[in-house]
């Protein structure tokens, strides 16, 4: 769950910019990450981030591509928050890496980075303090090379 202090950042923060746009905002509900090894990727995300399976869908004909898919969706990590789905396109390779950057907030960035390395990930950018943003940030890659931004609020 995101701490309340995250939303108390001041007028120049993203939430205030979006709220002041005059546009009715939709709710961001999920992200689907296309992977080559569904079981291996799911094990990594469970071990590193502690996320919990919600449901699994396997279809021979999908709305996604018209071909077969297999996907695992994890429960949101906070009330009303978005879910993460790992998607395997059975008849196509995953797209090139760099197509998206996932983001996670953690209370202990050093421990999370250590779990990622232990689970087969790698450090792309070591932990760096950014006091002007009141965060520590690091980038890791999962075993397939997908980039993940990790933030600890300070």
N, C-alpha and C positions, 0 to 999 in steps of 0.2 A: 504494500500500500504506500502511496506517495504521502510524505509528511505534509501537514497543513502549511508549514513554513515555505514549501515549494511554491505555493500559490500566493504568498505574501511578499512578492519580490519587488513591487513598485510599478509605476505607470509605464515604464519603458520595456516591460517584459512581454513575451509573445502573447500571453493570454489577453492582456490589455489591448494589444494591437488588433487581435482578431475580434474582440468584443466591440471595439470602437469602429469596426468596418461598416456597420450598418447592414451587414448581410446576415441572413438567418443561417447559422452554421449547422451542418449535419454532424452526427456523432461518428467519430472514427471507431470502427467496430472490430476490425481484424486485419492481419497482414498474413499473406501466404508466401512462404519462402520455398522456391523450387529447389529440390535436392536430388542428388544421384543415389545416395544410400539412405533411405528413409529410416531404417532401424538404427543405423549408426548415428545419424544426425539427431534422432529423438533421444537416444541414450546420452549424447553430449549435452543437450539442452536440459534434460532432467537433472543430470549430475551437477552441472555448473550453476544453473539458475534455480533449481528446486521447483521447477514448474511441473504441474500435474496433468496427466492426460484427461481429456474431457470426452472426446468421441473420435471414432475412426470411420472413414468412408472409403470403400473400395467399389469402383464402378468400371464396368467394361466399356460403357459409352458415357462420357462426361460432358457437361455443359462447358467445361474449361477448354477442351481441345477437340471434342468429338471422339477422342480415343480413350484408352483405359487410364485410370488414375488410382492412386492409393495415397491417402492423406491422414495425418494425425493432427488433431486440434487440441491445444492445451487450454486449460481453464484460465480466465483472466486473473491477473495477480492482484486486482483490487476491484471493489464494487463498481460495476458499470464500466470497467476498463476494457481495453481491446484484448483480443485473444491472438495467439500465434498459431498458425497452421503450417506444418511442413508437408509439402506436396511433392510426390514422385509421379512424373509423367512416364508411364510404363513404355510408351512407344517413341519417346523423344529424349534426347539428352537435356540436362539442365542448361540454362543459358550461361553465358560467360559470367564469372564472378565480378562483383562491383555493381551489380544491378540495383542493389539496395544496401542500406546500412541500418541494421537493427539497433535499437537503443534501450538500455536497461539502467535503472537507478538502483544503487545498492548502498547499504549502510557501511559496508566494509570492502572497499575496492581492492585492497591488497589480497584479501582472502579469496575474492571472486577470481581475480587474475590467476592466483595459484591453482584454484580448482580447474580453471580452463586449461592451463598447461598440463595438469595431471590427467585431464580427460582427453588429451590429444590435440588441443588447440595450440595456438602460438600467439605470442605478443607481437602485434604489428607496431604499436607505439606505446612505450612504457608510461607508467602513471606520471602525470604532470599536474602540479597545482596551478589553478587559474584563479587567483584571489579576486581578480576584478569581476569574475562571474560567481564567486563563492562556491567553487566546485573543485574536485580533482577529477581528471579524465584520463582514460586509457582506451586504446583500441586493441581488440583481440580478433583473431580469426578462428572460426570453427574448423574442424578437420577437413572440410571441403573448401575452405578458403573464403567463406562469407564473412564480411567485415561486421564487427559488433562494437558499438561505442558504449563504454561503461562510465557512469557518472556517480560520484559520491558528493552529496551536498555537504558543504563545510560551514 
